[in-house]
Amino acid sequence: MAATSSDTAFLASPSAPWLLLAMLPRFSGKRWLAVCDSFTNPLEFLDASAATHKSFGVGSEARALIAAWQCRDLAYPPLAGVARVFSSCQQKSIRLVGWGEPEYPEPLRHIQDAPAVLYVRGRVELLSRPQLAIVGSRNATRAGLDHAWQFAAALAGKGYGVTSGLAQGVDGAAHAGALSAGGDTVAVVGTGADVIYPRGHGELTRKIIEQGVLVSEFPPGTGPKSGHFPKRNRIISGLSRGILVIEAGLRSGSLITARLALEQGREVFAIPGSIHNPLARGCHSLIRQGARLVETVEDIEEELTAWWNEPVTPKPRPACKPPAVVPDFFAAEPASAPMPDHLAEREIAVLQALGYDPRSTDQLCTATGLPADQLLQSLLLLEMEGLVESAPGGYLRVLQAPA
């Protein structure tokens, strides 16, 4: 069978050897990093003898795939599968960036188990610019979403890229905040770069690809799997100078990312919260372990400039003012007891608008669309139910209703 133009492009591409390394069966990142220490480029390794491959722990399945590569035998199904991935990337405008190529971000290159190849959509140059990761709960309170939006917009305005995982909650609000400031944002996803997940993030994903960059280590078409998301966390921290945690439970993926950041020599920051908020406990735990307590963006800048000498250039345009209310697109209820089923629709709306930090009646009127008199009636009813209490600065939600 005659080679097609797609086949020819695959065999001639400088990214193809990296893609082949990434797709070798049962060949972990640690093993191919050992290859990089011994060979100047992957082609030298792929063209070596079977005995050499075996000495590097390449199994029989992977050796057969390499042998097909050496013969340029695209009729061999596993090699044809690699070529199909390459072709899919070309069709979907997904850029392949191999570990040894100039566009591969230097900080990521030095982490343990770095990806052999990155699948990139958008402005690939942003991967190598100074970044700070913002992560937190998928079920963030409205206060947590506000913090994510505002910190991301302020950091973006100061010239930092904002990196996160494009998940519901804090991640989405952080990406949107950076974009609202006209800044750079990097989305590291746990699916293929062509897969929209979560589905509600279609418009946000489009904006990130246009203005920022989306990156994955998984081939096109890869759907969401639970094991992919903890794995992608090492890339989030590996790309970043530091990581800011906004609302995290004691057993959350955000704490996994924070631990990875510490192992990679990155700085960890955490925003404290109410003692009544279960999503503040992870942040409090990090602070007890030595994470920097953060109240303002200046707290982050002070720490970063003390240990990282590379300058960051502020954006020529200032960060825009965040909206009074984070859009419903990012909204989530506080992680607490289920919503009482005996409440009327109006009281449910008020309760959903409250978090574990006080919100003023003006904020609540804006969030719920209720006139002041109806809002106050609902707040009084919720106070009588033991679900809400007044506090300096407004009203807050009580962790659990009394039995």
ABEGO torsion letter per residue (X at the ends): XBBBAAAAAAAABAAAAAAAAAABBGBBAAAAAAAAAABABAAAAAABBAAAAAAAGBBAAAAAAAAAAAAGBAABAAAAAAAAAAAAAAAAGBBBBBAABAABBAAAAABBGBBABBBBBEBAAAAABBBBBBBEBAABBAAAAAAAAAAAAAAAAAGBBBBBAGBBEAAAAAAAAAAAAGBBBBBBBABBAABBOBAAAAAAAAAAAAABBBBBABBBGBBBBAAAAAAAAAAAAAABABBBBBEBBABBAAAAAAAAAAAAGBBBBBBBBBAABAAAAAAAAAAAAGBBBBABAAAAAAAAAAABABBBBBBABBBBBBBABBBAAABBBBBBBBBBAABBAAAAAAAAABBABBBBAAAAAAAAGBBAAAAAAAAAAAAAAGABBBBBGEBBBBABBBX
